[in-house]
């Protein structure tokens, strides 16, 4: 599942519109729309503002390379 799908699913599960979620998260509606559309260049701090409402946070994850 992509980050954009995760956010959209969580928003729909709690029955919030995009404007409602944007307001609750303290981000702009345009940012939230870009996030749900999977825009590749978004500010991490703003993404975490949205994820925090669902008890999540985005951060570094170790990549396991098989050599």
PyMOL Python script that loads the backbone (N, CA, C, O; Angstrom):
from pymol import cmd

cmd.read_pdbstr("""\
ATOM      1  N   UNK A   1       0.853  -1.172   0.000  1.00  0.00           N
ATOM      2  CA  UNK A   1       0.000   0.000   0.000  1.00  0.00           C
ATOM      3  C   UNK A   1       0.902   1.239   0.000  1.00  0.00           C
ATOM      4  O   UNK A   1       1.869   1.316   0.758  1.00  0.00           O
ATOM      5  N   UNK A   2       0.579   2.176  -0.837  1.00  0.00           N
ATOM      6  CA  UNK A   2       1.352   3.418  -0.897  1.00  0.00           C
ATOM      7  C   UNK A   2       0.920   4.360   0.218  1.00  0.00           C
ATOM      8  O   UNK A   2      -0.133   4.177   0.829  1.00  0.00           O
ATOM      9  N   UNK A   3       1.737   5.359   0.473  1.00  0.00           N
ATOM     10  CA  UNK A   3       1.399   6.359   1.476  1.00  0.00           C
ATOM     11  C   UNK A   3       0.105   7.079   1.109  1.00  0.00           C
ATOM     12  O   UNK A   3      -0.739   7.325   1.971  1.00  0.00           O
ATOM     13  N   UNK A   4      -0.046   7.410  -0.151  1.00  0.00           N
ATOM     14  CA  UNK A   4      -1.265   8.107  -0.576  1.00  0.00           C
ATOM     15  C   UNK A   4      -2.506   7.251  -0.350  1.00  0.00           C
ATOM     16  O   UNK A   4      -3.538   7.763   0.084  1.00  0.00           O
ATOM     17  N   UNK A   5      -2.418   5.965  -0.635  1.00  0.00           N
ATOM     18  CA  UNK A   5      -3.547   5.050  -0.394  1.00  0.00           C
ATOM     19  C   UNK A   5      -3.827   4.921   1.098  1.00  0.00           C
ATOM     20  O   UNK A   5      -4.984   4.885   1.517  1.00  0.00           O
ATOM     21  N   UNK A   6      -2.765   4.853   1.898  1.00  0.00           N
ATOM     22  CA  UNK A   6      -2.914   4.738   3.342  1.00  0.00           C
ATOM     23  C   UNK A   6      -3.684   5.939   3.898  1.00  0.00           C
ATOM     24  O   UNK A   6      -4.633   5.769   4.664  1.00  0.00           O
ATOM     25  N   UNK A   7      -3.278   7.144   3.516  1.00  0.00           N
ATOM     26  CA  UNK A   7      -3.932   8.362   4.006  1.00  0.00           C
ATOM     27  C   UNK A   7      -5.397   8.391   3.573  1.00  0.00           C
ATOM     28  O   UNK A   7      -6.285   8.670   4.379  1.00  0.00           O
ATOM     29  N   UNK A   8      -5.638   8.107   2.317  1.00  0.00           N
ATOM     30  CA  UNK A   8      -7.010   8.141   1.798  1.00  0.00           C
ATOM     31  C   UNK A   8      -7.886   7.109   2.502  1.00  0.00           C
ATOM     32  O   UNK A   8      -9.025   7.407   2.862  1.00  0.00           O
ATOM     33  N   UNK A   9      -7.363   5.896   2.701  1.00  0.00           N
ATOM     34  CA  UNK A   9      -8.133   4.859   3.392  1.00  0.00           C
ATOM     35  C   UNK A   9      -8.438   5.257   4.830  1.00  0.00           C
ATOM     36  O   UNK A   9      -9.567   5.090   5.293  1.00  0.00           O
ATOM     37  N   UNK A  10      -7.440   5.782   5.541  1.00  0.00           N
ATOM     38  CA  UNK A  10      -7.656   6.211   6.923  1.00  0.00           C
ATOM     39  C   UNK A  10      -8.695   7.322   6.980  1.00  0.00           C
ATOM     40  O   UNK A  10      -9.576   7.312   7.839  1.00  0.00           O
ATOM     41  N   UNK A  11      -8.590   8.278   6.065  1.00  0.00           N
ATOM     42  CA  UNK A  11      -9.553   9.394   6.034  1.00  0.00           C
ATOM     43  C   UNK A  11     -10.964   8.877   5.792  1.00  0.00           C
ATOM     44  O   UNK A  11     -11.911   9.301   6.454  1.00  0.00           O
ATOM     45  N   UNK A  12     -11.098   7.962   4.841  1.00  0.00           N
ATOM     46  CA  UNK A  12     -12.423   7.408   4.541  1.00  0.00           C
ATOM     47  C   UNK A  12     -12.966   6.570   5.693  1.00  0.00           C
ATOM     48  O   UNK A  12     -14.170   6.573   5.950  1.00  0.00           O
ATOM     49  N   UNK A  13     -12.079   5.850   6.392  1.00  0.00           N
ATOM     50  CA  UNK A  13     -12.514   5.029   7.521  1.00  0.00           C
ATOM     51  C   UNK A  13     -13.118   5.857   8.647  1.00  0.00           C
ATOM     52  O   UNK A  13     -14.041   5.407   9.327  1.00  0.00           O
ATOM     53  N   UNK A  14     -12.604   7.057   8.843  1.00  0.00           N
ATOM     54  CA  UNK A  14     -13.143   7.922   9.899  1.00  0.00           C
ATOM     55  C   UNK A  14     -14.165   8.922   9.352  1.00  0.00           C
ATOM     56  O   UNK A  14     -14.612   9.831  10.051  1.00  0.00           O
ATOM     57  N   UNK A  15     -14.518   8.723   8.077  1.00  0.00           N
ATOM     58  CA  UNK A  15     -15.574   9.506   7.425  1.00  0.00           C
ATOM     59  C   UNK A  15     -15.314  11.016   7.455  1.00  0.00           C
ATOM     60  O   UNK A  15     -16.189  11.805   7.810  1.00  0.00           O
ATOM     61  N   UNK A  16     -14.085  11.397   7.072  1.00  0.00           N
ATOM     62  CA  UNK A  16     -13.738  12.804   6.956  1.00  0.00           C
ATOM     63  C   UNK A  16     -13.587  13.164   5.483  1.00  0.00           C
ATOM     64  O   UNK A  16     -13.126  12.355   4.678  1.00  0.00           O
ATOM     65  N   UNK A  17     -13.978  14.376   5.145  1.00  0.00           N
ATOM     66  CA  UNK A  17     -13.721  14.878   3.801  1.00  0.00           C
ATOM     67  C   UNK A  17     -12.283  15.389   3.759  1.00  0.00           C
ATOM     68  O   UNK A  17     -11.645  15.547   4.800  1.00  0.00           O
ATOM     69  N   UNK A  18     -11.783  15.641   2.575  1.00  0.00           N
ATOM     70  CA  UNK A  18     -10.443  16.210   2.464  1.00  0.00           C
ATOM     71  C   UNK A  18     -10.346  17.555   3.196  1.00  0.00           C
ATOM     72  O   UNK A  18      -9.385  17.767   3.936  1.00  0.00           O
ATOM     73  N   UNK A  19     -11.308  18.470   3.016  1.00  0.00           N
ATOM     74  CA  UNK A  19     -11.225  19.737   3.753  1.00  0.00           C
ATOM     75  C   UNK A  19     -11.241  19.552   5.273  1.00  0.00           C
ATOM     76  O   UNK A  19     -10.540  20.265   5.990  1.00  0.00           O
ATOM     77  N   UNK A  20     -12.035  18.603   5.763  1.00  0.00           N
ATOM     78  CA  UNK A  20     -12.089  18.355   7.208  1.00  0.00           C
ATOM     79  C   UNK A  20     -10.751  17.831   7.739  1.00  0.00           C
ATOM     80  O   UNK A  20     -10.268  18.284   8.777  1.00  0.00           O
ATOM     81  N   UNK A  21     -10.160  16.878   7.021  1.00  0.00           N
ATOM     82  CA  UNK A  21      -8.879  16.323   7.463  1.00  0.00           C
ATOM     83  C   UNK A  21      -7.781  17.378   7.391  1.00  0.00           C
ATOM     84  O   UNK A  21      -6.954  17.472   8.298  1.00  0.00           O
ATOM     85  N   UNK A  22      -7.767  18.154   6.344  1.00  0.00           N
ATOM     86  CA  UNK A  22      -6.763  19.211   6.205  1.00  0.00           C
ATOM     87  C   UNK A  22      -6.844  20.177   7.390  1.00  0.00           C
ATOM     88  O   UNK A  22      -5.823  20.564   7.957  1.00  0.00           O
ATOM     89  N   UNK A  23      -8.057  20.556   7.752  1.00  0.00           N
ATOM     90  CA  UNK A  23      -8.239  21.478   8.872  1.00  0.00           C
ATOM     91  C   UNK A  23      -7.780  20.849  10.186  1.00  0.00           C
ATOM     92  O   UNK A  23      -7.073  21.487  10.967  1.00  0.00           O
ATOM     93  N   UNK A  24      -8.179  19.602  10.432  1.00  0.00           N
ATOM     94  CA  UNK A  24      -7.786  18.920  11.673  1.00  0.00           C
ATOM     95  C   UNK A  24      -6.274  18.745  11.771  1.00  0.00           C
ATOM     96  O   UNK A  24      -5.707  18.828  12.860  1.00  0.00           O
ATOM     97  N   UNK A  25      -5.624  18.502  10.639  1.00  0.00           N
ATOM     98  CA  UNK A  25      -4.179  18.271  10.624  1.00  0.00           C
ATOM     99  C   UNK A  25      -3.386  19.573  10.591  1.00  0.00           C
ATOM    100  O   UNK A  25      -2.179  19.572  10.830  1.00  0.00           O
ATOM    101  N   UNK A  26      -4.052  20.674  10.297  1.00  0.00           N
ATOM    102  CA  UNK A  26      -3.359  21.954  10.226  1.00  0.00           C
ATOM    103  C   UNK A  26      -2.534  22.118   8.958  1.00  0.00           C
ATOM    104  O   UNK A  26      -1.508  22.798   8.950  1.00  0.00           O
ATOM    105  N   UNK A  27      -3.001  21.483   7.887  1.00  0.00           N
ATOM    106  CA  UNK A  27      -2.328  21.624   6.595  1.00  0.00           C
ATOM    107  C   UNK A  27      -3.325  22.174   5.592  1.00  0.00           C
ATOM    108  O   UNK A  27      -4.534  22.147   5.824  1.00  0.00           O
ATOM    109  N   UNK A  28      -2.817  22.669   4.485  1.00  0.00           N
ATOM    110  CA  UNK A  28      -3.688  23.202   3.445  1.00  0.00           C
ATOM    111  C   UNK A  28      -4.394  22.106   2.672  1.00  0.00           C
ATOM    112  O   UNK A  28      -3.897  20.985   2.562  1.00  0.00           O
ATOM    113  N   UNK A  29      -5.544  22.439   2.144  1.00  0.00           N
ATOM    114  CA  UNK A  29      -6.310  21.484   1.350  1.00  0.00           C
ATOM    115  C   UNK A  29      -5.511  21.043   0.122  1.00  0.00           C
ATOM    116  O   UNK A  29      -5.527  19.864  -0.231  1.00  0.00           O
ATOM    117  N   UNK A  30      -4.822  21.963  -0.522  1.00  0.00           N
ATOM    118  CA  UNK A  30      -4.029  21.615  -1.694  1.00  0.00           C
ATOM    119  C   UNK A  30      -2.947  20.587  -1.332  1.00  0.00           C
ATOM    120  O   UNK A  30      -2.699  19.645  -2.085  1.00  0.00           O
ATOM    121  N   UNK A  31      -2.305  20.779  -0.165  1.00  0.00           N
ATOM    122  CA  UNK A  31      -1.285  19.823   0.278  1.00  0.00           C
ATOM    123  C   UNK A  31      -1.898  18.438   0.450  1.00  0.00           C
ATOM    124  O   UNK A  31      -1.336  17.447  -0.015  1.00  0.00           O
ATOM    125  N   UNK A  32      -3.042  18.367   1.115  1.00  0.00           N
ATOM    126  CA  UNK A  32      -3.682  17.076   1.352  1.00  0.00           C
ATOM    127  C   UNK A  32      -4.069  16.412   0.035  1.00  0.00           C
ATOM    128  O   UNK A  32      -3.900  15.203  -0.125  1.00  0.00           O
ATOM    129  N   UNK A  33      -4.581  17.186  -0.893  1.00  0.00           N
ATOM    130  CA  UNK A  33      -4.939  16.621  -2.201  1.00  0.00           C
ATOM    131  C   UNK A  33      -3.700  16.076  -2.908  1.00  0.00           C
ATOM    132  O   UNK A  33      -3.736  14.988  -3.482  1.00  0.00           O
ATOM    133  N   UNK A  34      -2.598  16.840  -2.863  1.00  0.00           N
ATOM    134  CA  UNK A  34      -1.347  16.368  -3.462  1.00  0.00           C
ATOM    135  C   UNK A  34      -0.862  15.092  -2.781  1.00  0.00           C
ATOM    136  O   UNK A  34      -0.371  14.178  -3.443  1.00  0.00           O
ATOM    137  N   UNK A  35      -0.998  15.033  -1.469  1.00  0.00           N
ATOM    138  CA  UNK A  35      -0.592  13.854  -0.710  1.00  0.00           C
ATOM    139  C   UNK A  35      -1.392  12.628  -1.144  1.00  0.00           C
ATOM    140  O   UNK A  35      -0.823  11.561  -1.375  1.00  0.00           O
ATOM    141  N   UNK A  36      -2.694  12.780  -1.251  1.00  0.00           N
ATOM    142  CA  UNK A  36      -3.551  11.656  -1.654  1.00  0.00           C
ATOM    143  C   UNK A  36      -3.351  11.275  -3.123  1.00  0.00           C
ATOM    144  O   UNK A  36      -3.641  10.144  -3.515  1.00  0.00           O
ATOM    145  N   UNK A  37      -2.866  12.197  -3.922  1.00  0.00           N
ATOM    146  CA  UNK A  37      -2.593  11.895  -5.329  1.00  0.00           C
ATOM    147  C   UNK A  37      -1.204  11.299  -5.531  1.00  0.00           C
ATOM    148  O   UNK A  37      -0.856  10.889  -6.639  1.00  0.00           O
ATOM    149  N   UNK A  38      -0.404  11.249  -4.454  1.00  0.00           N
ATOM    150  CA  UNK A  38       0.910  10.638  -4.544  1.00  0.00           C
ATOM    151  C   UNK A  38       1.992  11.535  -5.109  1.00  0.00           C
ATOM    152  O   UNK A  38       2.962  11.041  -5.684  1.00  0.00           O
ATOM    153  N   UNK A  39       1.847  12.848  -4.957  1.00  0.00           N
ATOM    154  CA  UNK A  39       2.884  13.767  -5.437  1.00  0.00           C
ATOM    155  C   UNK A  39       4.216  13.379  -4.789  1.00  0.00           C
ATOM    156  O   UNK A  39       4.286  13.208  -3.572  1.00  0.00           O
ATOM    157  N   UNK A  40       5.265  13.241  -5.593  1.00  0.00           N
ATOM    158  CA  UNK A  40       6.534  12.722  -5.064  1.00  0.00           C
ATOM    159  C   UNK A  40       7.355  13.712  -4.236  1.00  0.00           C
ATOM    160  O   UNK A  40       8.276  13.298  -3.533  1.00  0.00           O
ATOM    161  N   UNK A  41       7.050  14.986  -4.300  1.00  0.00           N
ATOM    162  CA  UNK A  41       7.833  15.973  -3.557  1.00  0.00           C
ATOM    163  C   UNK A  41       6.949  16.739  -2.581  1.00  0.00           C
ATOM    164  O   UNK A  41       6.346  17.755  -2.928  1.00  0.00           O
ATOM    165  N   UNK A  42       6.886  16.232  -1.358  1.00  0.00           N
ATOM    166  CA  UNK A  42       6.097  16.872  -0.311  1.00  0.00           C
ATOM    167  C   UNK A  42       6.949  16.983   0.942  1.00  0.00           C
ATOM    168  O   UNK A  42       7.866  16.185   1.141  1.00  0.00           O
ATOM    169  N   UNK A  43       6.659  17.953   1.782  1.00  0.00           N
ATOM    170  CA  UNK A  43       7.423  18.152   3.009  1.00  0.00           C
ATOM    171  C   UNK A  43       7.099  17.065   4.035  1.00  0.00           C
ATOM    172  O   UNK A  43       5.936  16.797   4.339  1.00  0.00           O
ATOM    173  N   UNK A  44       8.156  16.449   4.557  1.00  0.00           N
ATOM    174  CA  UNK A  44       8.010  15.369   5.522  1.00  0.00           C
ATOM    175  C   UNK A  44       7.294  15.832   6.786  1.00  0.00           C
ATOM    176  O   UNK A  44       6.467  15.096   7.325  1.00  0.00           O
ATOM    177  N   UNK A  45       7.594  17.036   7.269  1.00  0.00           N
ATOM    178  CA  UNK A  45       6.946  17.512   8.487  1.00  0.00           C
ATOM    179  C   UNK A  45       5.441  17.659   8.295  1.00  0.00           C
ATOM    180  O   UNK A  45       4.667  17.395   9.215  1.00  0.00           O
ATOM    181  N   UNK A  46       5.028  18.076   7.113  1.00  0.00           N
ATOM    182  CA  UNK A  46       3.595  18.208   6.832  1.00  0.00           C
ATOM    183  C   UNK A  46       2.931  16.836   6.706  1.00  0.00           C
ATOM    184  O   UNK A  46       1.802  16.644   7.156  1.00  0.00           O
ATOM    185  N   UNK A  47       3.634  15.890   6.094  1.00  0.00           N
ATOM    186  CA  UNK A  47       3.106  14.529   5.987  1.00  0.00           C
ATOM    187  C   UNK A  47       2.879  13.973   7.391  1.00  0.00           C
ATOM    188  O   UNK A  47       1.849  13.356   7.662  1.00  0.00           O
ATOM    189  N   UNK A  48       3.845  14.193   8.278  1.00  0.00           N
ATOM    190  CA  UNK A  48       3.719  13.683   9.644  1.00  0.00           C
ATOM    191  C   UNK A  48       2.606  14.378  10.423  1.00  0.00           C
ATOM    192  O   UNK A  48       2.032  13.775  11.329  1.00  0.00           O
ATOM    193  N   UNK A  49       2.289  15.618  10.098  1.00  0.00           N
ATOM    194  CA  UNK A  49       1.151  16.286  10.739  1.00  0.00           C
ATOM    195  C   UNK A  49      -0.131  15.520  10.445  1.00  0.00           C
ATOM    196  O   UNK A  49      -0.977  15.351  11.323  1.00  0.00           O
ATOM    197  N   UNK A  50      -0.272  15.062   9.218  1.00  0.00           N
ATOM    198  CA  UNK A  50      -1.467  14.309   8.823  1.00  0.00           C
ATOM    199  C   UNK A  50      -1.437  12.915   9.456  1.00  0.00           C
ATOM    200  O   UNK A  50      -2.429  12.474  10.035  1.00  0.00           O
ATOM    201  N   UNK A  51      -0.305  12.228   9.346  1.00  0.00           N
ATOM    202  CA  UNK A  51      -0.204  10.870   9.889  1.00  0.00           C
ATOM    203  C   UNK A  51      -0.415  10.825  11.395  1.00  0.00           C
ATOM    204  O   UNK A  51      -0.936   9.841  11.921  1.00  0.00           O
ATOM    205  N   UNK A  52      -0.013  11.883  12.091  1.00  0.00           N
ATOM    206  CA  UNK A  52      -0.135  11.927  13.550  1.00  0.00           C
ATOM    207  C   UNK A  52      -1.590  11.747  13.995  1.00  0.00           C
ATOM    208  O   UNK A  52      -1.846  11.168  15.051  1.00  0.00           O
ATOM    209  N   UNK A  53      -2.523  12.228  13.213  1.00  0.00           N
ATOM    210  CA  UNK A  53      -3.940  12.074  13.554  1.00  0.00           C
ATOM    211  C   UNK A  53      -4.370  10.613  13.590  1.00  0.00           C
ATOM    212  O   UNK A  53      -5.359  10.268  14.237  1.00  0.00           O
ATOM    213  N   UNK A  54      -3.633   9.762  12.898  1.00  0.00           N
ATOM    214  CA  UNK A  54      -3.959   8.342  12.849  1.00  0.00           C
ATOM    215  C   UNK A  54      -2.973   7.507  13.661  1.00  0.00           C
ATOM    216  O   UNK A  54      -2.949   6.281  13.552  1.00  0.00           O
ATOM    217  N   UNK A  55      -2.157   8.183  14.480  1.00  0.00           N
ATOM    218  CA  UNK A  55      -1.229   7.479  15.344  1.00  0.00           C
ATOM    219  C   UNK A  55      -0.018   6.910  14.620  1.00  0.00           C
ATOM    220  O   UNK A  55       0.545   5.906  15.057  1.00  0.00           O
ATOM    221  N   UNK A  56       0.392   7.535  13.522  1.00  0.00           N
ATOM    222  CA  UNK A  56       1.524   7.063  12.736  1.00  0.00           C
ATOM    223  C   UNK A  56       2.503   8.199  12.483  1.00  0.00           C
ATOM    224  O   UNK A  56       2.192   9.373  12.685  1.00  0.00           O
ATOM    225  N   UNK A  57       3.694   7.819  12.035  1.00  0.00           N
ATOM    226  CA  UNK A  57       4.725   8.783  11.684  1.00  0.00           C
ATOM    227  C   UNK A  57       5.585   8.169  10.591  1.00  0.00           C
ATOM    228  O   UNK A  57       5.849   6.967  10.598  1.00  0.00           O
ATOM    229  N   UNK A  58       6.014   8.992   9.663  1.00  0.00           N
ATOM    230  CA  UNK A  58       6.886   8.551   8.593  1.00  0.00           C
ATOM    231  C   UNK A  58       8.318   8.871   8.979  1.00  0.00           C
ATOM    232  O   UNK A  58       8.603   9.971   9.452  1.00  0.00           O
ATOM    233  N   UNK A  59       9.209   7.932   8.785  1.00  0.00           N
ATOM    234  CA  UNK A  59      10.600   8.158   9.136  1.00  0.00           C
ATOM    235  C   UNK A  59      11.507   7.227   8.365  1.00  0.00           C
ATOM    236  O   UNK A  59      11.049   6.478   7.502  1.00  0.00           O
ATOM    237  N   UNK A  60      12.793   7.269   8.672  1.00  0.00           N
ATOM    238  CA  UNK A  60      13.745   6.425   7.955  1.00  0.00           C
ATOM    239  C   UNK A  60      13.534   4.942   8.252  1.00  0.00           C
ATOM    240  O   UNK A  60      13.299   4.538   9.391  1.00  0.00           O
ATOM    241  N   UNK A  61      13.626   4.169   7.213  1.00  0.00           N
ATOM    242  CA  UNK A  61      13.491   2.722   7.332  1.00  0.00           C
ATOM    243  C   UNK A  61      14.730   2.100   6.682  1.00  0.00           C
ATOM    244  O   UNK A  61      15.101   2.458   5.564  1.00  0.00           O
ATOM    245  N   UNK A  62      15.352   1.185   7.381  1.00  0.00           N
ATOM    246  CA  UNK A  62      16.548   0.526   6.862  1.00  0.00           C
ATOM    247  C   UNK A  62      16.192  -0.324   5.645  1.00  0.00           C
ATOM    248  O   UNK A  62      15.218  -1.076   5.647  1.00  0.00           O
ATOM    249  N   UNK A  63      17.004  -0.180   4.620  1.00  0.00           N
ATOM    250  CA  UNK A  63      16.834  -0.979   3.405  1.00  0.00           C
ATOM    251  C   UNK A  63      17.768  -2.163   3.492  1.00  0.00           C
ATOM    252  O   UNK A  63      18.973  -1.997   3.682  1.00  0.00           O
ATOM    253  N   UNK A  64      17.226  -3.345   3.357  1.00  0.00           N
ATOM    254  CA  UNK A  64      18.033  -4.550   3.393  1.00  0.00           C
ATOM    255  C   UNK A  64      18.439  -4.921   1.995  1.00  0.00           C
ATOM    256  O   UNK A  64      17.606  -5.336   1.189  1.00  0.00           O
ATOM    257  N   UNK A  65      19.714  -4.775   1.698  1.00  0.00           N
ATOM    258  CA  UNK A  65      20.239  -5.142   0.376  1.00  0.00           C
ATOM    259  C   UNK A  65      20.761  -6.569   0.452  1.00  0.00           C
ATOM    260  O   UNK A  65      21.471  -6.934   1.389  1.00  0.00           O
ATOM    261  N   UNK A  66      20.408  -7.356  -0.525  1.00  0.00           N
ATOM    262  CA  UNK A  66      20.955  -8.711  -0.577  1.00  0.00           C
ATOM    263  C   UNK A  66      22.129  -8.694  -1.540  1.00  0.00           C
ATOM    264  O   UNK A  66      21.968  -8.404  -2.726  1.00  0.00           O
ATOM    265  N   UNK A  67      23.297  -9.000  -1.030  1.00  0.00           N
ATOM    266  CA  UNK A  67      24.517  -8.967  -1.843  1.00  0.00           C
ATOM    267  C   UNK A  67      24.886 -10.334  -2.350  1.00  0.00           C
ATOM    268  O   UNK A  67      25.887 -10.483  -3.051  1.00  0.00           O
TER     269      UNK A  67
END
""", "prot")
cmd.dss("prot")
cmd.show_as("cartoon", "prot")
cmd.util.cbc("prot")
cmd.orient("prot")
